[in-house]
Amino acid sequence: MTIGIFQAVLLGIFACLASLPGMGGTTVGNYTLGRPLVGGLIVGIIMGNMQLGIIVGAAIQIVYIALVTPGGTVSADVRAITYIGIPLSMLAIQAQGLDPNSTEAASLAAALGAAVGTLGTVLFYGTATMNLVWQGIGWRAMESGKWSQIKRTIPLVETVLPWISHIIFSFVPTVVICMAGEPMVQLMKEYLPMDGYAMRVLFTVGSLLPAVGVGILCKQVIAKPLDWITFAFGFILAAVMGANLIASAVIAVFFALINFELQSLKSGRRAPVAAGSGTMDDDEEEEDI
């Protein structure tokens, strides 16, 4: 597998689209196209190996499943992880001759994704810094008080000028790194043999990263001890019944509907008590008789 110039350009374009707020806000851009699980499918299609792209994307997504950016603080850039880390991981897995479904392949993908994600924070803050220049242009237009100038400047600041930032800090690095990806992977294959100390360390660290991602997710979604049972139910289905992700999701929807109906009935019985408790008491007495 190789990455041609046309493929690298497509990866660079999607890296821009994954970080541009104009793509339906951050919902379509950052929180959809920028997710490794979705990006793995896109990268797989671009590189001609959809199955490997999805597998690598899923392996990397586990690490960043609970990634948030409070106050603009970014610990890892999923844009770089998805459109640089996944292609490099796919090249590395094939160059090392690993089974895509093996633990070693998932660990290698997670480790490479983490390395690229850390590097991507530099690109993220570079984009944010350059965008401050465009924001300054917009503020000066607002402070001028001239409506004609505001109408010309604000759309330019919101939709056109940010592309310059993303081309410099998203498109260009993605194209360059992806184009240089194959020689870099071959170099790693020559100087970092599979049975060497460096690769063993890489696999060990990579195998621990998914646990970190799941741990962060548990910290966010589990508020009381009973929540552990609900959280673990899907894993129990996969381990005991052999249910895949889709089957577990369907079962989860079924139990969610049951819970919704129970909560609705519970709320419906409480409402008449506040309005007129006497009627409810009489009904209960008649039912007892």
C-alpha positions in Angstrom: 0.0 0.0 0.0 1.3 3.4 -0.9 0.0 7.0 -0.6 0.0 8.9 -3.9 -0.2 12.6 -4.3 -3.9 12.5 -5.2 -4.7 10.4 -2.0 -2.6 12.8 0.1 -4.5 15.8 -1.2 -7.8 14.2 -0.4 -6.6 13.4 3.1 -5.5 17.0 3.5 -8.9 18.3 2.3 -10.7 16.1 4.8 -8.3 17.3 7.5 -9.4 20.8 6.8 -13.1 20.0 6.7 -12.8 18.1 10.0 -11.6 21.2 11.7 -13.5 24.0 10.0 -16.4 25.4 12.0 -18.2 26.1 8.8 -18.9 22.4 8.2 -22.3 22.6 9.9 -20.7 24.0 13.1 -18.5 21.5 14.9 -21.2 18.8 14.7 -20.4 17.7 11.1 -16.8 18.8 11.2 -15.0 18.1 14.4 -17.4 15.7 16.0 -18.2 13.6 12.9 -15.5 13.9 10.2 -12.8 14.4 12.8 -13.6 11.3 14.8 -11.2 8.3 14.1 -14.2 5.9 13.9 -15.7 7.9 11.0 -12.4 9.0 9.6 -11.2 5.4 9.4 -13.9 4.7 6.9 -13.0 7.8 4.9 -9.3 7.0 5.0 -9.9 3.4 4.1 -11.9 4.4 1.0 -9.3 6.9 -0.1 -6.4 4.4 0.4 -8.3 1.5 -1.2 -8.6 -0.7 1.9 -11.8 0.1 3.7 -11.7 -2.9 6.1 -8.2 -2.0 7.4 -9.2 1.7 7.7 -12.2 0.9 9.8 -10.3 -1.5 12.0 -7.5 1.0 12.6 -10.0 3.8 13.2 -11.9 1.8 15.8 -8.7 0.9 17.6 -7.6 4.5 17.8 -11.1 5.8 18.7 -11.1 3.8 21.9 -8.2 5.9 23.1 -10.0 9.2 22.4 -13.5 8.1 23.1 -13.9 10.6 25.9 -11.7 13.4 24.5 -13.1 16.8 25.3 -11.7 20.3 24.8 -12.7 22.4 27.9 -12.0 26.0 27.4 -10.1 25.3 24.2 -7.5 23.2 26.0 -6.5 20.4 23.7 -4.4 17.4 24.8 -4.5 15.8 21.4 -5.7 16.9 18.0 -8.1 14.3 16.5 -7.8 15.9 13.1 -4.2 14.9 12.9 -4.8 11.6 14.6 -7.5 10.7 12.0 -6.0 11.9 8.8 -2.3 11.5 9.6 -2.2 8.8 12.3 -4.6 6.4 10.6 -2.8 6.4 7.2 0.6 5.9 8.8 -0.8 3.1 11.0 -2.3 1.4 8.0 1.1 1.6 6.3 2.9 0.4 9.4 0.6 -2.6 9.9 1.0 -3.8 6.4 4.8 -3.1 6.3 5.2 -5.2 9.5 3.0 -7.9 8.2 0.7 -7.9 11.1 -2.8 -9.3 11.2 -5.2 -6.2 11.2 -7.4 -8.0 13.8 -4.5 -8.8 16.1 -3.7 -7.1 19.4 -0.3 -6.1 18.1 -1.9 -4.2 15.2 -4.3 -2.4 17.5 -1.5 -1.5 19.9 0.7 -0.2 17.1 -2.2 1.9 15.7 -3.0 3.3 19.2 0.7 4.2 19.8 1.2 5.9 16.4 -2.1 7.7 16.8 -1.1 9.1 20.2 2.3 10.2 18.9 0.7 12.0 15.9 -2.1 13.5 18.2 0.5 15.1 20.5 2.2 16.6 17.4 -1.2 17.7 16.1 -1.6 20.0 19.2 1.1 22.2 17.7 -0.9 22.5 14.5 -4.1 23.1 16.4 -2.7 26.0 18.3 -1.0 27.3 15.2 -4.5 27.4 13.5 -6.0 29.2 16.5 -3.2 31.7 16.7 -3.6 32.7 13.0 -7.3 32.9 13.4 -6.8 35.6 15.9 -5.5 37.8 13.1 -8.8 37.3 11.2 -10.8 38.0 14.4 -8.9 41.3 14.8 -9.9 42.3 11.3 -13.5 41.6 12.2 -13.4 43.6 15.4 -11.9 46.6 13.7 -14.8 46.4 11.2 -17.3 46.3 14.0 -15.6 49.2 15.9 -15.7 51.3 12.7 -19.5 51.5 12.9 -19.8 51.5 9.2 -22.5 49.0 8.1 -21.2 48.6 4.5 -17.8 47.7 5.9 -19.2 45.3 8.4 -21.3 43.5 5.7 -18.2 43.1 3.5 -15.8 42.1 6.3 -17.7 39.7 8.6 -18.6 37.0 6.0 -15.0 37.2 4.8 -13.7 36.6 8.3 -16.1 33.8 9.0 -16.0 31.8 5.8 -13.0 32.7 3.6 -10.0 33.8 5.7 -10.1 30.7 8.1 -9.3 28.5 5.1 -5.9 30.2 4.9 -5.2 29.0 8.5 -6.4 25.5 7.8 -4.5 25.2 4.6 -1.3 26.1 6.3 -1.8 24.1 9.5 -4.0 21.3 8.3 -3.8 20.7 4.6 0.0 21.2 4.0 1.2 19.1 7.0 -1.2 16.3 6.2 -0.1 16.1 2.6 3.6 16.3 3.4 3.6 13.8 6.2 1.3 11.3 4.3 3.5 11.6 1.2 6.6 10.9 3.4 4.8 8.2 5.3 5.9 5.2 3.3 9.7 5.9 3.5 9.2 6.6 7.2 7.4 3.3 7.8 10.1 1.4 5.8 12.8 3.1 7.9 11.0 2.1 11.0 10.7 -1.5 9.7 14.5 -1.6 9.1 15.7 0.0 12.3 12.9 -1.1 14.6 12.5 -4.9 14.2 9.4 -6.6 15.6 11.4 -8.5 18.2 13.4 -5.5 19.2 13.1 -3.6 22.5 11.7 -0.4 21.0 8.8 -2.2 19.3 8.0 -4.2 22.5 7.8 -1.0 24.4 5.6 0.6 21.7 3.2 -2.4 21.8 3.1 -2.3 25.6 2.3 1.4 25.8 -0.2 1.1 22.9 -2.0 -1.7 24.7 -2.5 0.4 27.8 -3.9 3.5 25.9 -7.4 2.0 25.3 -7.7 1.5 29.1 -6.9 5.1 29.6 -9.6 6.2 27.2 -12.2 3.9 28.7 -11.2 5.1 32.2 -11.7 8.7 31.2 -15.1 7.8 29.8 -16.1 6.0 33.0 -15.1 9.0 35.0 -17.5 11.2 32.9 -20.5 8.9 32.7 -20.5 7.0 36.0 -22.0 9.0 38.8 -23.0 6.3 41.3 -21.9 2.7 41.9 -25.1 1.3 40.3 -24.0 2.9 36.9 -21.2 0.3 36.7 -23.8 -2.4 36.0 -25.3 -0.5 33.1 -21.9 0.4 31.7 -20.6 -3.2 31.9 -23.8 -4.7 30.4 -22.7 -4.2 26.8 -19.3 -5.8 27.5 -21.0 -8.7 29.1 -23.2 -9.2 26.1 -20.1 -9.2 23.8 -18.2 -11.6 26.1 -21.0 -14.1 27.0 -23.4 -13.9 24.1 -21.0 -13.0 21.3 -23.1 -9.9 20.4 -21.4 -7.5 18.1 -21.6 -3.7 18.4 -24.7 -3.4 16.3 -26.6 -6.1 18.3 -25.5 -4.5 21.6 -26.8 -1.1 20.4 -30.2 -2.6 19.4 -30.5 -4.3 22.8 -29.5 -1.1 24.5 -32.2 0.8 22.6 -34.7 -1.9 23.8 -33.8 -1.4 27.4 -33.8 2.4 27.0 -37.4 2.2 25.8 -38.4 0.1 28.7 -36.7 2.5 31.1 -38.5 5.4 29.3 -41.9 3.8 29.7 -41.2 3.0 33.4 -40.2 6.6 34.0 -43.3 7.9 32.1 -45.6 5.7 34.2 -43.9 6.8 37.4 -44.3 10.4 36.5 -47.9 9.9 35.4 -48.8 8.4 38.8 -47.2 11.2 40.7 -49.0 14.0 38.9 -52.6 13.3 40.2 -51.3 13.1 43.8 -50.2 16.8 43.6 -53.5 17.8 41.9 -55.9 15.9 44.1 -54.7 13.3 46.4 -58.2 12.3 47.5 -59.2 10.9 44.1 -56.0 8.8 44.0 -56.6 7.5 47.6 -60.2 6.5 46.7 -59.0 4.6 43.6 -56.4 2.8 45.6 -59.0 1.9 48.3 -61.3 0.5 45.6 -58.5 -1.5 44.2 -57.7 -2.9 47.6 -61.3 -4.0 48.1 
